[in-house]
Amino acid sequence: MNQKHHIVFFTGAGISQESGIETFRDTNGLWHNNKIEDIASKEGFEKKPQKVLDFYNERRIKVEKVQPNLAHELIASLEDRYKVSVITQNVDDLHERAGSSNVLHLHGELNKCRSSKDASFIYPCTKPIQVGDLAEDASQLRPHIVWFGEEVTEIEKAIEITQTADLFIIIGTSMVVQPAGSLLLSVPVDAQTVYIDTNPDVEEGINLLVLKEKATDGMKQLVEDYLPY
Ligand code: APR
């Protein structure tokens, strides 16, 4: 049976960096200019809601102004030859805008907002959220983002997808944030893993190929040199 190879991409902020979106932990990254506990935590939101809303409002506006880059586009283009799943830690919609049709967001989505009381009340977010903007349950609207200390509700689904990978491609993530950072442990032993990162902090090993490259160059190399036709 001509079973299509299943390629699973696991991406982080590094894949959007060449589109002009800053990462978190590189020099001048988001977490160098903002304190995580003030900006990306429920406590921070309760203490200074408008400050937190403004942080995400600014990022949402910025993402709307940029375009997917060649790395996002090459991933999307593989769908005509392979079964492709994208598991991303990113909250931007650049994978979707590049044409990927199977994207799982582990840490939420900038272009959605939700009730701060009942997480099942989720809405498209096309304009800045202000204090006083309410959900249908009359609670304050908040970004549909997984903040530090909150449950990563999609992790089980991500593990299931990873367990069926023939090829697992990690692009542009420091893998320091858990549980996302441990997805690598769910890759089948006989699957090949490729890690594309400008500053890969891992040793190459059996079934682990490290490409110390920008996402666009690493994806070009992967498609040209490593993917069976
Ligand atoms: N191409 C490839 N890799 C890059 C590029 C690039 N152009 N630029 C940066 N990188 C790499 C860095 O070397 C680093 O390994 O991308 C990674 C970015 O790491 P982080 O800034 O830690 O971002 P990420 O791993 O996505 O963070 C995970 O942390 O704060 C939380 O919720 C947030 O989803 C985020 C999570």
Residues whose N, C-alpha, C, O or C-beta is under 5 A from the ligand:
A	BS01	APR	G12 A13 G14 Q17 E18 T23 F24 R25 D26 Q89 N90 H107 G172 T173 S174 M175 V177 I196 D197 T198 N199 E213 K214 A215
